[in-house]
């Protein structure tokens, strides 16, 4: 797969550092994600990969370094933050749908209130995306009435309804039963086909091989190795990556 | 959920599977007379219940005195009641005093006004209870209804004779204190709870913590005392805030502190992911709070909320300490009339029935609400 290095930078992390108290969780992270590029982040648990992706829309604040999203720097300035969050969609490990709202209301809430879209138009948009994740018939139900896989697909549709330029996925399949992982991955593969810029934290190596332009391996808060999937999986250069690959391959 | 599949074949058949007709007998056998011990307890308790019920009916209905003659001067002749004492209730005291108890010293001929106000309050509760009225218009209905209540009680416009609140008493006072109290305390409580959880504004958080701890740390009576006795001392000469208003503000502040802690409990019970999802979608703080956080947090705390509501409805009786005549105090006032002095039981039974009616309605409603809202809450 060809890398789109000539494209404009969608996300830039420049020497980002973060500490939880004395714990140094992100060490000098520098990473550029180009527009329409798909990056998979992997690494052992506690390696800081979720923290990094959560810094991109400031669910976690970084303490030093710079983060730029679509040309806007993430700072304490709330206006910049609002702009960035509008353009960055996020899908969580635990879905985080709003249980007191129907599927349709989950999808229309942000477009109506943040994008100031008329209700009818927001609903039409939501139905389009629900169709794309193949569950339009569940629109009137509540999240609690859906299976895990369906809920995660709704969560993807909900993020897409904001028509973001970038989608972040934080271990989207880790909380799912094995038989439901495929339906969510299929949705993500379909989304990848549409040219969306994606950053995805996942252990699904099959998915990484199939859609990623680049795989980033993190360990102990650092980016250890990064490159095209073929290189990362077949020709690991560091011992840490070799160890990690042997561990997850044994698990599969 | 079917029990029949989990019950071993050798066990007795559960009563729900018994043939029709034998249902009641089988139920009795299973639940009340299953063993010798159970039979003995059933019989003993049955005896007590029957004895109490019979005594109650004899006292409250069969031996009761419903009216008494009056002397030409209008003084009640309570000899009949005195003779029946111990064997029958004297409901004549209620017949004689119910308007004083319900409406206090409000001018007798104008008492249709507090009566109407009470009906408006009850109507307001009923409308607010129905989910199909849960729209923005409900706020207008509340403002309108409370304005009408104010006009009715104070008068002075529309040809209504003015009646200052020194003459108010009884049920309207209780309902005014409770309704205005909770209507203002609840939004205040939500703000205080949100303020206490704020990470961005440490000064606001500290103020909220101080407010809650200060108000919670002292008895309601002392807050009422402060409001009614101490507060005017701090005011410049000539400024006089109405006694009822001062008590009302004290009740609001006190209720707000307690409700704030209940609401905070709900806020803390919400998974962090809900806030994060709302943040990631770009919702502002107030949008997130109004559409995602509060609807879920308040739902979680319906039982303790209603518990606090009921507690405060009854705590309004403490305003007697600052010289306001709520329902309970009016009962006492009615009993100070010499002919009726010894018939407190009957008056307190009546008051008890009124309080129970309001509190039971609240608790029934909250149970229904939990069930109804629970439908969408299954995870």
Contacts between the chains, C-beta under 8 A, distances in Angstrom:
chain1	res1	chain2	res2	distance
A	57	B	279	7.7
A	57	B	280	5.7
A	59	B	276	5.3
A	59	B	279	6.2
A	59	B	280	6.6
A	82	B	282	6.1
A	82	B	284	7.4
A	85	B	279	6.9
A	85	B	280	6.4
A	85	B	281	7.2
A	85	B	282	3.9
A	86	B	282	4.5
A	88	B	280	7.5
A	89	B	280	7.4
A	90	B	277	7.8
A	90	B	280	3.9
A	92	B	273	6.1
A	92	B	276	7.0
A	92	B	277	6.6
A	92	B	280	7.9
A	94	B	271	7.7
A	94	B	273	5.3
A	95	B	273	8.0
A	96	B	271	7.7
A	96	B	273	3.9
A	96	B	274	6.3
A	96	B	276	6.4
A	96	B	277	3.7
A	97	B	277	7.5
A	98	B	274	6.8
A	98	B	277	7.2
A	98	B	278	7.9
A	98	B	291	8.0
A	98	B	292	5.6
A	98	B	296	7.6
A	99	B	296	7.0
A	99	B	376	6.8
A	99	B	377	6.1
A	99	B	379	6.0
A	100	B	295	5.1
A	100	B	296	5.4
A	100	B	299	6.9
A	100	B	373	8.0
A	100	B	376	5.7
A	100	B	377	6.8
A	102	B	376	7.9
A	109	B	281	7.2
A	109	B	283	7.4
A	109	B	291	6.0
A	109	B	292	7.8
A	110	B	281	3.9
A	110	B	282	6.1
A	110	B	283	6.2
A	113	B	283	6.3
A	113	B	287	5.0
A	113	B	291	7.2
A	114	B	281	6.7
A	114	B	282	4.5
A	114	B	283	6.1
A	114	B	284	7.8
A	114	B	287	7.5
A	142	B	375	7.8
A	142	B	376	4.4
A	142	B	378	7.6
A	143	B	379	7.7
A	144	B	376	7.0
A	144	B	377	6.9
A	144	B	378	4.0
A	144	B	379	4.8
A	145	B	378	7.3
A	155	B	277	8.0
A	158	B	281	7.4
A	159	B	280	7.6
A	159	B	281	7.5
A	162	B	281	6.3
A	162	B	282	6.7
